[in-house]
Amino acid sequence: MTFPRGVQAVVFDMDGLLLDTETVYQAAMIEAGQAFGVDFTAATYASMVGKTNPECGVMLRELYGASFPVEDYFARTWSDVETLLEAEVRLKTGVMEILDYLDALAIPRAIATSNSRQSVDRYLGRFDLVRRFHAVVANADVARHKPHPDPYLEAARRLNVHPTLCLALEDSHPGVRAAHAAGMMTIMVPDILDPTEEMHDKCVHIAHSLHVVLDLLKAAS
């Protein structure tokens, strides 16, 4: 496999791609659902992967009724998430190796996430990784979120690299749609969600890990 164009920058999603957090979020939301008397399932969580909290709030009220206490539910969820992540937050395999390789080639990189900038600093800060990215686009930085292309277009703008010359790395379906709509070469590294036919059509490759992405970059250089 070769890239259709030379890769001049790389844009990373965060949750499920850099950080092994999706399983933690899922467990916390299922537990909170039990506390609030609703059947929040793994399939429900999968439908929310890649979406912002407000978008998930709308989905929760559609599922459980207009009076569902979304704010209280999220407060309980994020309290549990913080407890779990304080105990252990892990990097996905291959993160350090791919960043080292990009350093060696002086290839700029950014983060484009639906999460908050505070979460980026808190979680990646534990590994002293924020400084290794040349730009961070978080949920407050754009008016429209994934699957709209805005986060990826803003990341390319901040890196001063045309979107078509950027490689986007994503684990979620909304993220892949966003990166593809921005015109970026896109690789899906599946986490919670399996790749669909649509994902295969929108991606230049489906990689099982960042180690595979690194091998592809090395082969193209």
Buried (B, 14 or more C-beta within 10 A) or exposed (E): EEBEBEBBBBBBBBBBBBBBBBBBBBBBBBBBBEEBEBEBEEEBBBBBBBBBBEBBBEBBBEBBEEEBEBEEBBEBBBEBBEEBBEEEBEBBEBBEEBBEBBEEEEBBBBBBBBBBBEBBEBBBEEBEBBEBBBBBBBBEBBEEBBBBBBBBBBBBBBBEBBBEBBBBBBBBBBBBBBBBBBBBBBBBBBBBBEBEEEBEEBBBBBBEBBBBBBBBBEEEE
